Amino acid sequence: MHLDPRGYNFAMNYDLKQPRLSCFCLAFVILLFSKYVPDCKAVGECADVIQMSSGRHLFLDDQLIDSEMTEHVKRQFNPPHALRSVLRPEKSWEALGFIFYCSVVDHDGTAMLYYGAYDGEKQKHFCLATSKDGLTWKRPELKLSDYQGSKLNNIFPFEAVEVGVFLDSHAPAEKRFRLLHNRHWPDPARAGVYLSSSADGIHWQLSDIRLLPRVPDSQPSACWDPKTQEYAVYLRAWDPKRLIGRVAVKDIEVPWPYDESVSPLHVWGKKKVATISRELPIVMRPDDSDPENVQLYTSNVFRYPWAENAYLAFPAAYFLYRGAQLKDRALNGNDGTFDVQLAVSHDGIHWDRQQQAWIQPDYLDGVQLQLVSMGTGMIRRGRELHQYFVGWPHTHGRPVVWDRDLINRKEWLKRDRGGIYCATSRLDGFASMDAGNLPGTLTTNPLKITGCQLKLNIDVSGTGIATVAILDDAGNPIPGFAAADCEAIHADSVDFPVKWNGGHELKELAGKSIRLQFRMRNTKLYAIEFTE
């Protein structure tokens, strides 16, 4: 007898009808069955059946997949299929380029991109750009801040450099825009993380409540999780490398809990505010498979809004110029490059981080980038998703050089300073289950479904073909829903409706435990959805 690692499915090597199975063996089997499957209500109806809610379900991990009934299909992570420049530092308040943090939100069909910029004196400015299609951007004249004698600019009247903006579905309308940022640097009595709120994303109310008396020295990210009824907030910490901490709070507007017994980490000296070390639970860190000199600089976490139970993160992996082979390249003791990675999670706590680059510094639009840093958020336009990242043609340590070397700063004013770039992906396209020219089979774990229509985000083009069968718990085709009954799929669609011949509909199977079985050739399956 073999016990499936999920703990509920048995494969029996014995035939219970044969006399060789003694009463003792039978009793032993019954004892084991009662021990490991205490919640089975009836044959084929177990507590471990996955209840499928409405909404899309992505294949970010193996939660839905029965590996023993799946073959010649593999998971493939799919980086963006298009990268393009969308905003260049063209204004005088952007003379030295963009600071490597940005955020995007989509409000009533208008995309709003928040970004930071250096002017020629290295003064920092917090700015806004807007777009309808996510590709063509303009700088609205906010008329909120005086710059060189004029208010005809897109600058906000307060500094917010290390900032994350998100739309808060849990907040009242007058606070739907949230802005988390570090303020009052470096005063240890006042500096820390603060929250500002807005009804329109333009006119902000700055709160004087210090939420955390530490400065993460990086961009925070946050979101409301309706499942847990909490805000999940992600902040950069040190232990001892840069990594990602998390705090969960019911009310984001009052001071957050942290472990006050942890001694403050004064990376800038004891006369300045401390940064975060072990005060918060750590949820993402470099591991033994990372190079020794890799640290996680930002988190950029959000709940994926078009699917169930999907968290995405795009951390900046900081490759420091340290060690005998690299130290001569460093401009100072804090220099190196970033690339962007992808991490996925069902709960925002346990993460699977892909250590290959999702976006790497590369030659793009005529500029050799050295650093890329993904901003928070994404927008949807049709079947495409747009994210935004800052790209620099220089390394992390260059702005510090500008502080002490005015000649070098002046030289950089004449160069290309990179910009903000758009990374475009397919809807749900971060991961797919792929079958190549060798036909493959993907079978799900037992599911309990609602709805009367199965829709797929699937690409079956060229010489590809796919079918879907519906099986019972034991893996037998349900009459009318066998692979031979399925209308063959040969399409590239984000909402493909699956049909079976004979007029059978999914509503016939409501409340029953079933499995889906995909037979695929030259196919990429991104997501499934049960709809009304």
ROFILUM-543036 format. One record per residue (C-alpha): y, z, x. Coordinates in Angstrom, 1 decimal. Layout:
+--------+--------+--------+
!     yy !     zz !     xx !
+--------+--------+--------+
!      Y !      Z !      X !
...
+--------+--------+--------+
This chain:
+--------+--------+--------+
!     yy !     zz !     xx !
+--------+--------+--------+
!    0.0 !    0.0 !    0.0 !
!    3.5 !   -0.9 !    1.3 !
!    6.6 !    1.0 !    0.2 !
!    9.6 !   -1.3 !    0.0 !
!   12.5 !    0.1 !    2.0 !
!   14.7 !    0.1 !   -1.1 !
!   12.3 !    2.7 !   -2.4 !
!   11.3 !    1.3 !   -5.8 !
!    9.1 !   -1.8 !   -5.3 !
!    5.5 !   -1.5 !   -4.3 !
!    3.2 !   -4.2 !   -3.0 !
!   -0.4 !   -3.1 !   -3.6 !
!   -3.2 !   -4.2 !   -1.4 !
!   -5.8 !   -2.8 !   -3.7 !
!   -7.1 !   -4.1 !   -7.0 !
!   -7.2 !   -1.1 !   -9.4 !
!  -10.0 !   -2.8 !  -11.4 !
!  -12.4 !   -2.7 !   -8.4 !
!  -14.8 !    0.2 !   -8.2 !
!  -14.0 !    0.7 !   -4.5 !
!  -10.7 !    2.5 !   -5.5 !
!  -11.9 !    6.1 !   -6.0 !
!  -10.4 !    8.5 !   -8.4 !
!   -8.9 !   10.3 !   -5.5 !
!   -7.1 !    7.2 !   -4.3 !
!   -5.9 !    6.4 !   -7.8 !
!   -4.5 !    9.9 !   -8.2 !
!   -2.8 !    9.6 !   -4.8 !
!   -1.2 !    6.3 !   -5.8 !
!    0.0 !    7.9 !   -9.1 !
!    1.4 !   10.9 !   -7.2 !
!    3.3 !    8.6 !   -4.8 !
!    4.6 !    6.5 !   -7.6 !
!    5.9 !    9.5 !   -9.5 !
!    7.5 !   10.8 !   -6.2 !
!    9.3 !    7.7 !   -5.2 !
!   10.2 !    6.2 !   -8.7 !
!   11.1 !    9.2 !  -10.8 !
!   13.5 !    7.4 !  -13.0 !
!   11.4 !    4.5 !  -14.2 !
!   11.7 !    4.4 !  -18.0 !
!    9.1 !    1.7 !  -18.5 !
!    7.3 !   -1.0 !  -16.6 !
!   10.0 !   -3.5 !  -15.4 !
!   12.9 !   -1.2 !  -16.2 !
!   13.8 !    1.0 !  -13.3 !
!   16.9 !    3.0 !  -12.5 !
!   17.5 !    0.9 !   -9.3 !
!   18.2 !   -2.3 !  -11.3 !
!   21.8 !   -3.4 !  -10.4 !
!   24.1 !   -3.4 !  -13.4 !
!   26.2 !   -6.5 !  -13.0 !
!   29.7 !   -6.0 !  -14.3 !
!   32.1 !   -8.8 !  -15.2 !
!   33.9 !  -10.5 !  -12.3 !
!   32.8 !  -12.3 !   -9.3 !
!   30.2 !  -10.9 !   -6.9 !
!   30.4 !  -12.0 !   -3.3 !
!   27.6 !  -12.1 !   -0.7 !
!   29.3 !  -10.0 !    1.9 !
!   26.1 !   -8.1 !    2.5 !
!   22.5 !   -7.8 !    1.3 !
!   23.1 !   -5.6 !   -1.7 !
!   22.1 !   -8.3 !   -4.2 !
!   19.4 !  -10.0 !   -2.1 !
!   15.7 !   -9.4 !   -2.0 !
!   14.9 !  -10.2 !    1.6 !
!   11.2 !  -10.4 !    1.0 !
!   11.6 !  -13.1 !   -1.6 !
!   14.2 !  -15.0 !    0.4 !
!   13.6 !  -17.6 !    3.1 !
!   15.4 !  -20.3 !    5.1 !
!   18.7 !  -19.0 !    3.9 !
!   21.2 !  -17.2 !    6.1 !
!   24.6 !  -15.6 !    5.7 !
!   27.5 !  -17.5 !    7.3 !
!   31.0 !  -16.1 !    7.8 !
!   33.5 !  -18.8 !    7.3 !
!   36.9 !  -18.6 !    9.1 !
!   39.9 !  -20.3 !    7.5 !
!   39.7 !  -24.0 !    7.2 !
!   43.4 !  -24.7 !    7.8 !
!   46.1 !  -23.1 !   10.0 !
!   49.7 !  -24.2 !    9.8 !
!   53.2 !  -23.0 !   10.7 !
!   55.3 !  -22.0 !    7.7 !
!   58.2 !  -20.0 !    9.1 !
!   60.0 !  -20.4 !   12.4 !
!   62.6 !  -18.0 !   13.9 !
!   65.6 !  -20.1 !   13.1 !
!   68.3 !  -17.6 !   12.2 !
!   70.5 !  -15.6 !   14.6 !
!   68.9 !  -12.4 !   13.4 !
!   65.6 !  -13.9 !   14.3 !
!   66.6 !  -15.1 !   17.8 !
!   63.9 !  -13.4 !   19.8 !
!   61.2 !  -14.1 !   17.2 !
!   59.2 !  -12.2 !   14.6 !
!   57.8 !   -8.7 !   15.0 !
!   54.0 !   -8.9 !   14.6 !
!   53.8 !   -7.2 !   11.2 !
!   54.2 !   -9.0 !    7.8 !
!   53.0 !   -8.5 !    4.2 !
!   52.7 !  -10.9 !    1.3 !
!   52.5 !  -10.1 !   -2.5 !
!   52.4 !  -12.5 !   -5.5 !
!   54.7 !  -11.5 !   -8.3 !
!   55.0 !  -13.6 !  -11.5 !
!   54.1 !  -16.8 !   -9.6 !
!   56.5 !  -16.2 !   -6.7 !
!   55.0 !  -15.3 !   -3.3 !
!   57.1 !  -12.7 !   -1.5 !
!   56.7 !  -12.5 !    2.3 !
!   58.1 !   -9.4 !    4.1 !
!   58.5 !   -9.6 !    7.8 !
!   60.4 !   -8.2 !   10.8 !
!   62.6 !   -9.9 !   13.3 !
!   64.4 !   -9.3 !   16.6 !
!   67.9 !  -10.7 !   17.1 !
!   69.3 !  -11.7 !   20.5 !
!   70.2 !   -8.0 !   21.3 !
!   66.6 !   -7.0 !   20.3 !
!   67.9 !   -5.2 !   17.2 !
!   65.2 !   -5.1 !   14.5 !
!   65.7 !   -6.4 !   11.0 !
!   63.5 !   -6.3 !    7.9 !
!   63.6 !   -9.6 !    5.9 !
!   62.2 !  -11.5 !    2.9 !
!   61.1 !  -15.0 !    2.4 !
!   59.9 !  -16.5 !   -0.9 !
!   57.7 !  -19.4 !   -2.0 !
!   56.1 !  -21.0 !   -5.1 !
!   53.3 !  -22.8 !   -3.4 !
!   52.7 !  -20.5 !   -0.4 !
!   53.4 !  -23.3 !    2.0 !
!   57.1 !  -24.0 !    1.7 !
!   59.3 !  -20.9 !    2.2 !
!   63.0 !  -20.2 !    1.8 !
!   65.1 !  -17.2 !    2.9 !
!   66.9 !  -16.0 !   -0.3 !
!   70.5 !  -14.7 !    0.2 !
!   70.0 !  -11.1 !   -0.8 !
!   73.6 !  -10.1 !   -0.2 !
!   72.4 !   -6.6 !    0.6 !
!   73.1 !   -6.2 !    4.3 !
!   76.1 !   -7.2 !    6.5 !
!   75.2 !   -9.1 !    9.6 !
!   77.9 !  -10.3 !   11.9 !
!   80.5 !  -10.2 !    9.1 !
!   78.4 !  -11.9 !    6.4 !
!   76.0 !  -10.8 !    3.6 !
!   74.6 !  -14.3 !    3.2 !
!   71.3 !  -13.4 !    4.7 !
!   67.8 !  -12.3 !    3.7 !
!   68.0 !   -8.9 !    5.5 !
!   67.3 !   -5.6 !    3.8 !
!   69.9 !   -2.8 !    4.4 !
!   67.4 !   -0.5 !    6.1 !
!   65.1 !   -0.7 !    9.1 !
!   61.4 !   -1.0 !    8.3 !
!   59.4 !   -2.4 !   11.2 !
!   56.0 !   -0.8 !   11.0 !
!   55.7 !   -1.5 !    7.3 !
!   53.1 !   -2.5 !    4.7 !
!   54.0 !   -3.7 !    1.2 !
!   51.6 !   -3.9 !   -1.7 !
!   51.7 !   -4.2 !   -5.5 !
!   50.6 !   -1.0 !   -7.2 !
!   48.8 !   -1.7 !  -10.5 !
!   48.6 !    2.1 !  -11.1 !
!   52.4 !    2.7 !  -10.9 !
!   55.0 !    2.3 !  -13.7 !
!   56.9 !   -1.0 !  -13.8 !
!   59.9 !    0.5 !  -12.0 !
!   57.7 !    1.3 !   -9.0 !
!   55.2 !   -1.6 !   -9.0 !
!   56.3 !   -2.6 !   -5.5 !
!   55.3 !    0.0 !   -2.8 !
!   56.5 !    0.0 !    0.8 !
!   54.9 !    2.4 !    3.3 !
!   56.8 !    2.6 !    6.5 !
!   57.5 !    4.9 !    9.5 !
!   61.0 !    6.4 !    9.5 !
!   63.2 !    8.7 !   11.6 !
!   61.6 !    7.9 !   14.9 !
!   61.4 !    9.9 !   17.2 !
!   62.6 !   13.2 !   15.7 !
!   59.5 !   15.5 !   15.4 !
!   61.2 !   17.4 !   12.5 !
!   61.6 !   14.3 !   10.4 !
!   59.6 !   11.3 !   11.7 !
!   56.5 !   10.2 !    9.9 !
!   55.2 !    8.0 !    7.1 !
!   57.4 !    7.5 !    4.0 !
!   57.1 !    5.6 !    0.7 !
!   59.7 !    3.4 !   -0.9 !
!   59.4 !    1.9 !   -4.4 !
!   60.9 !   -1.0 !   -6.3 !
!   60.7 !   -2.8 !   -9.6 !
!   61.5 !   -6.2 !   -8.2 !
!   60.6 !   -6.0 !   -4.5 !
!   64.3 !   -6.4 !   -3.5 !
!   66.1 !   -3.3 !   -4.5 !
!   64.3 !   -0.3 !   -3.0 !
!   64.5 !    3.4 !   -3.7 !
!   63.8 !    5.2 !   -0.4 !
!   62.1 !    8.6 !   -0.9 !
!   62.9 !   11.5 !    1.4 !
!   59.5 !   13.0 !    1.1 !
!   57.6 !   12.9 !    4.4 !
!   54.0 !   12.0 !    3.4 !
!   52.5 !   12.5 !    6.9 !
!   54.3 !   14.2 !    9.8 !
!   52.7 !   11.8 !   12.3 !
!   53.6 !    8.3 !   13.3 !
!   50.7 !    5.8 !   13.4 !
!   52.8 !    3.4 !   15.5 !
!   51.4 !    0.5 !   13.6 !
!   51.4 !   -1.2 !   10.2 !
!   49.9 !    0.9 !    7.4 !
!   48.0 !   -0.6 !    4.6 !
!   47.1 !    0.8 !    1.2 !
!   45.7 !   -0.1 !   -2.3 !
!   44.8 !    1.5 !   -5.6 !
!   41.1 !    1.6 !   -6.3 !
!   40.5 !    1.8 !  -10.1 !
!   36.8 !    2.7 !   -9.5 !
!   37.6 !    5.9 !   -7.7 !
!   41.0 !    6.4 !   -9.3 !
!   42.5 !    7.0 !   -5.9 !
!   44.8 !    5.3 !   -3.4 !
!   43.1 !    4.4 !   -0.2 !
!   45.5 !    4.4 !    2.8 !
!   44.7 !    3.1 !    6.2 !
!   46.5 !    4.2 !    9.4 !
!   46.1 !    3.6 !   13.1 !
!   44.8 !    6.6 !   15.0 !
!   43.6 !    7.4 !   18.5 !
!   40.2 !    9.0 !   19.5 !
!   40.7 !    8.3 !   22.4 !
!   41.1 !    4.5 !   21.8 !
!   43.1 !    3.0 !   19.0 !
!   41.1 !    2.9 !   15.8 !
!   41.5 !    3.1 !   12.0 !
!   41.7 !    6.3 !    9.9 !
!   41.7 !    6.6 !    6.2 !
!   43.1 !    9.1 !    3.6 !
!   42.4 !    9.0 !   -0.1 !
!   44.9 !   10.5 !   -2.5 !
!   45.4 !   10.7 !   -6.3 !
!   49.2 !   10.8 !   -6.0 !
!   50.6 !    8.6 !   -3.2 !
!   54.1 !   10.1 !   -3.7 !
!   53.4 !   13.6 !   -2.5 !
!   52.4 !   14.8 !    1.1 !
!   48.9 !   13.7 !    2.1 !
!   46.2 !   16.1 !    3.2 !
!   45.2 !   16.1 !    6.9 !
!   43.4 !   18.4 !    9.3 !
!   46.2 !   20.6 !   10.5 !
!   43.9 !   22.4 !   13.0 !
!   43.8 !   19.2 !   15.2 !
!   46.2 !   19.6 !   18.1 !
!   49.0 !   17.0 !   17.9 !
!   48.6 !   14.0 !   20.2 !
!   51.9 !   13.5 !   22.0 !
!   51.6 !   10.1 !   23.5 !
!   55.4 !    9.8 !   23.9 !
!   55.9 !   13.4 !   25.1 !
!   56.2 !   16.7 !   23.4 !
!   59.9 !   16.2 !   22.5 !
!   58.9 !   13.3 !   20.3 !
!   56.9 !   13.0 !   17.1 !
!   53.1 !   13.0 !   17.6 !
!   50.8 !   10.2 !   16.6 !
!   47.5 !   10.4 !   14.6 !
!   44.3 !   11.3 !   16.4 !
!   41.5 !   13.1 !   14.5 !
!   43.6 !   14.5 !   11.6 !
!   42.1 !   11.9 !    9.2 !
!   38.5 !   10.6 !    8.7 !
!   37.9 !    7.6 !   11.1 !
!   36.3 !    4.6 !    9.2 !
!   36.5 !    1.8 !   11.8 !
!   36.4 !    2.0 !   15.6 !
!   35.4 !   -0.1 !   18.6 !
!   31.7 !    0.3 !   19.4 !
!   29.3 !   -0.3 !   22.4 !
!   29.1 !   -4.0 !   21.6 !
!   32.9 !   -4.4 !   22.1 !
!   34.3 !   -5.0 !   25.5 !
!   35.4 !   -1.7 !   27.1 !
!   39.1 !   -2.7 !   26.9 !
!   39.1 !   -3.6 !   23.2 !
!   41.0 !   -1.4 !   20.7 !
!   41.8 !   -1.8 !   17.0 !
!   45.6 !   -2.1 !   16.6 !
!   46.0 !   -2.7 !   12.9 !
!   43.8 !   -2.4 !    9.8 !
!   45.3 !   -4.7 !    7.1 !
!   42.9 !   -3.5 !    4.4 !
!   43.0 !   -4.4 !    0.7 !
!   40.7 !   -4.7 !   -2.3 !
!   39.8 !   -8.3 !   -3.0 !
!   41.3 !   -8.8 !   -6.4 !
!   39.0 !  -11.6 !   -7.6 !
!   35.6 !   -9.9 !   -7.3 !
!   33.9 !   -6.6 !   -7.9 !
!   33.6 !   -3.9 !   -5.3 !
!   34.9 !   -5.9 !   -2.4 !
!   37.2 !   -4.6 !    0.3 !
!   38.4 !   -6.8 !    3.1 !
!   40.1 !   -5.9 !    6.4 !
!   41.5 !   -8.1 !    9.1 !
!   42.0 !   -5.8 !   12.1 !
!   43.8 !   -6.9 !   15.2 !
!   41.5 !   -6.5 !   18.1 !
!   43.7 !   -5.6 !   21.1 !
!   42.3 !   -6.9 !   24.4 !
!   44.1 !   -4.9 !   27.0 !
!   44.8 !   -6.2 !   30.5 !
!   43.0 !   -3.4 !   32.3 !
!   40.4 !   -3.2 !   35.0 !
!   40.2 !   -4.8 !   38.4 !
!   39.9 !   -8.4 !   37.0 !
!   42.8 !   -8.2 !   34.6 !
!   45.3 !   -5.7 !   35.8 !
!   47.3 !   -8.2 !   37.8 !
!   48.0 !  -10.1 !   34.5 !
!   49.6 !   -7.0 !   32.8 !
!   53.4 !   -6.9 !   32.4 !
!   53.2 !   -3.1 !   32.1 !
!   50.7 !   -0.4 !   31.1 !
!   50.4 !   -1.6 !   27.5 !
!   49.9 !   -5.3 !   27.7 !
!   47.3 !   -7.8 !   26.4 !
!   46.4 !  -10.1 !   23.6 !
!   45.3 !   -9.8 !   20.0 !
!   42.8 !  -11.8 !   17.9 !
!   42.1 !  -11.2 !   14.2 !
!   38.7 !  -10.1 !   13.1 !
!   37.1 !   -9.7 !    9.7 !
!   35.5 !   -6.6 !    8.3 !
!   33.9 !   -6.2 !    4.8 !
!   33.0 !   -3.2 !    2.7 !
!   31.9 !   -2.2 !   -0.8 !
!   33.7 !    1.1 !   -0.9 !
!   36.5 !    0.9 !    1.7 !
!   34.7 !    3.6 !    3.8 !
!   31.6 !    2.0 !    5.3 !
!   32.6 !   -1.2 !    7.1 !
!   30.8 !   -4.2 !    8.7 !
!   33.1 !   -5.6 !   11.3 !
!   32.5 !   -9.1 !   12.6 !
!   33.3 !   -9.0 !   16.3 !
!   33.8 !  -12.8 !   16.7 !
!   37.4 !  -13.9 !   16.2 !
!   38.4 !  -14.8 !   12.7 !
!   41.6 !  -16.2 !   14.0 !
!   42.1 !  -16.4 !   17.8 !
!   45.2 !  -17.1 !   19.9 !
!   45.1 !  -20.8 !   20.4 !
!   47.1 !  -23.9 !   20.8 !
!   48.7 !  -24.4 !   17.3 !
!   51.5 !  -26.7 !   16.2 !
!   52.4 !  -27.5 !   19.8 !
!   52.6 !  -23.9 !   21.0 !
!   50.0 !  -22.0 !   23.0 !
!   49.8 !  -18.6 !   21.2 !
!   48.9 !  -15.5 !   23.1 !
!   48.9 !  -13.0 !   20.2 !
!   48.0 !  -13.3 !   16.5 !
!   48.4 !  -10.5 !   14.0 !
!   47.3 !  -10.8 !   10.4 !
!   49.6 !   -9.5 !    7.7 !
!   48.5 !   -7.5 !    4.7 !
!   47.7 !   -9.2 !    1.4 !
!   46.9 !  -12.7 !    0.3 !
!   47.9 !  -15.1 !   -2.5 !
!   45.8 !  -17.5 !   -4.6 !
!   46.9 !  -21.1 !   -5.4 !
!   44.2 !  -22.9 !   -7.3 !
!   40.9 !  -22.8 !   -5.4 !
!   42.6 !  -21.8 !   -2.2 !
!   43.7 !  -18.5 !   -0.7 !
!   46.6 !  -18.1 !    1.7 !
!   47.1 !  -15.4 !    4.2 !
!   49.9 !  -15.0 !    6.8 !
!   49.9 !  -14.0 !   10.4 !
!   52.5 !  -13.7 !   13.1 !
!   51.8 !  -15.8 !   16.2 !
!   53.5 !  -15.1 !   19.6 !
!   53.5 !  -17.3 !   22.7 !
!   53.7 !  -14.2 !   24.8 !
!   51.6 !  -11.0 !   25.1 !
!   52.1 !   -7.5 !   23.6 !
!   54.1 !   -6.2 !   26.6 !
!   56.8 !   -8.8 !   26.6 !
!   59.3 !   -7.0 !   24.3 !
!   59.3 !   -4.0 !   26.6 !
!   60.3 !   -6.3 !   29.4 !
!   63.2 !   -7.5 !   27.3 !
!   64.5 !   -3.9 !   27.2 !
!   64.9 !   -3.6 !   30.9 !
!   65.3 !   -7.3 !   32.0 !
!   68.2 !   -8.9 !   30.3 !
!   67.8 !  -12.1 !   32.3 !
!   64.3 !  -12.5 !   31.0 !
!   65.4 !  -11.8 !   27.5 !
!   68.0 !  -14.5 !   27.8 !
!   65.4 !  -17.0 !   29.1 !
!   63.2 !  -16.4 !   26.1 !
!   66.1 !  -17.2 !   23.8 !
!   65.7 !  -20.8 !   25.0 !
!   61.9 !  -21.0 !   24.4 !
!   59.6 !  -21.5 !   21.4 !
!   59.0 !  -18.0 !   20.0 !
!   56.1 !  -18.9 !   17.7 !
!   56.4 !  -17.9 !   14.1 !
!   54.6 !  -17.0 !   10.9 !
!   51.5 !  -19.1 !   10.1 !
!   49.4 !  -19.6 !    7.0 !
!   45.6 !  -19.3 !    7.1 !
!   44.0 !  -21.1 !    4.2 !
!   40.5 !  -20.3 !    2.9 !
!   38.4 !  -21.2 !    0.0 !
!   38.4 !  -18.8 !   -2.9 !
!   35.6 !  -16.2 !   -2.2 !
!   34.9 !  -18.2 !    0.9 !
!   34.8 !  -15.4 !    3.5 !
!   31.0 !  -15.4 !    3.5 !
!   28.3 !  -17.7 !    2.1 !
!   24.6 !  -17.9 !    1.8 !
!   23.6 !  -21.2 !    3.4 !
!   20.6 !  -23.4 !    3.3 !
!   20.4 !  -26.4 !    5.6 !
!   18.3 !  -29.5 !    5.5 !
!   15.2 !  -27.4 !    5.4 !
!   15.1 !  -26.2 !    1.7 !
!   15.7 !  -22.5 !    1.2 !
!   15.1 !  -19.9 !   -1.5 !
!   17.3 !  -17.0 !   -2.3 !
!   16.1 !  -14.4 !   -4.7 !
!   18.1 !  -11.5 !   -6.0 !
!   17.1 !   -7.9 !   -6.6 !
!   16.6 !   -7.0 !  -10.2 !
!   19.8 !   -7.3 !  -12.2 !
!   20.9 !   -6.3 !  -15.7 !
!   23.6 !   -8.7 !  -16.9 !
!   26.2 !   -9.1 !  -19.6 !
!   27.8 !  -12.3 !  -20.7 !
!   26.4 !  -15.6 !  -21.8 !
!   27.3 !  -17.9 !  -18.9 !
!   26.4 !  -17.9 !  -15.2 !
!   29.1 !  -19.5 !  -13.0 !
!   28.8 !  -20.2 !   -9.3 !
!   31.2 !  -20.7 !   -6.5 !
!   29.1 !  -23.3 !   -4.7 !
!   29.3 !  -26.3 !   -2.4 !
!   26.4 !  -28.7 !   -2.9 !
!   27.6 !  -32.0 !   -1.5 !
!   26.3 !  -34.9 !    0.6 !
!   22.5 !  -34.8 !    0.5 !
!   22.5 !  -31.3 !   -1.0 !
!   20.8 !  -30.2 !   -4.2 !
!   20.3 !  -26.8 !   -5.9 !
!   18.7 !  -25.2 !   -8.9 !
!   18.7 !  -21.7 !  -10.4 !
!   15.7 !  -20.0 !  -12.0 !
!   15.7 !  -16.7 !  -13.9 !
!   12.7 !  -14.6 !  -13.2 !
!   11.3 !  -11.3 !  -14.6 !
!   11.0 !   -8.2 !  -12.4 !
!    7.6 !   -9.3 !  -11.1 !
!    9.1 !  -12.7 !   -9.9 !
!    7.6 !  -14.9 !  -12.7 !
!    9.9 !  -17.5 !  -14.3 !
!   11.1 !  -16.7 !  -17.8 !
!   10.2 !  -19.5 !  -20.2 !
!   13.1 !  -21.9 !  -20.6 !
!   14.8 !  -20.6 !  -17.4 !
!   12.5 !  -22.0 !  -14.7 !
!   13.8 !  -24.1 !  -11.9 !
!   12.4 !  -27.2 !  -13.6 !
!   14.5 !  -26.4 !  -16.7 !
!   17.8 !  -26.1 !  -14.7 !
!   20.1 !  -29.1 !  -14.6 !
!   20.3 !  -30.0 !  -10.9 !
!   23.5 !  -28.9 !   -9.2 !
!   25.3 !  -31.4 !   -7.0 !
!   28.9 !  -30.4 !   -6.9 !
!   31.6 !  -28.6 !   -5.0 !
!   33.1 !  -26.1 !   -7.4 !
!   34.5 !  -22.6 !   -7.5 !
!   33.5 !  -22.2 !  -11.2 !
!   30.3 !  -24.2 !  -11.7 !
!   28.6 !  -23.5 !  -15.1 !
!   24.8 !  -23.4 !  -14.7 !
!   22.8 !  -25.0 !  -17.6 !
!   19.2 !  -25.0 !  -18.6 !
!   17.6 !  -27.8 !  -20.6 !
!   16.5 !  -26.9 !  -24.1 !
!   19.7 !  -25.0 !  -25.0 !
!   18.6 !  -21.6 !  -23.7 !
!   21.5 !  -19.2 !  -23.0 !
!   21.9 !  -16.1 !  -21.0 !
!   22.6 !  -14.0 !  -24.1 !
!   18.9 !  -14.2 !  -24.8 !
!   18.4 !  -12.0 !  -21.8 !
!   21.1 !   -9.4 !  -22.4 !
!   19.9 !   -5.9 !  -21.5 !
!   16.8 !   -7.1 !  -19.7 !
!   16.1 !   -6.7 !  -16.1 !
!   16.0 !  -10.2 !  -14.4 !
!   16.2 !  -11.8 !  -11.0 !
!   18.1 !  -15.0 !  -10.1 !
!   16.3 !  -17.4 !   -7.8 !
!   18.3 !  -20.2 !   -6.1 !
!   16.5 !  -23.1 !   -4.5 !
!   18.9 !  -24.9 !   -2.2 !
!   19.2 !  -27.7 !    0.3 !
!   22.3 !  -28.4 !    2.3 !
!   24.1 !  -25.8 !    0.1 !
!   26.7 !  -23.0 !    0.6 !
!   26.6 !  -20.3 !   -2.1 !
!   29.8 !  -18.1 !   -2.1 !
!   29.7 !  -16.1 !   -5.3 !
!   28.2 !  -15.6 !   -8.7 !
!   29.8 !  -14.6 !  -11.9 !
!   28.6 !  -13.7 !  -15.4 !
!   31.2 !  -14.6 !  -18.0 !
!   31.6 !  -14.5 !  -21.8 !
+--------+--------+--------+
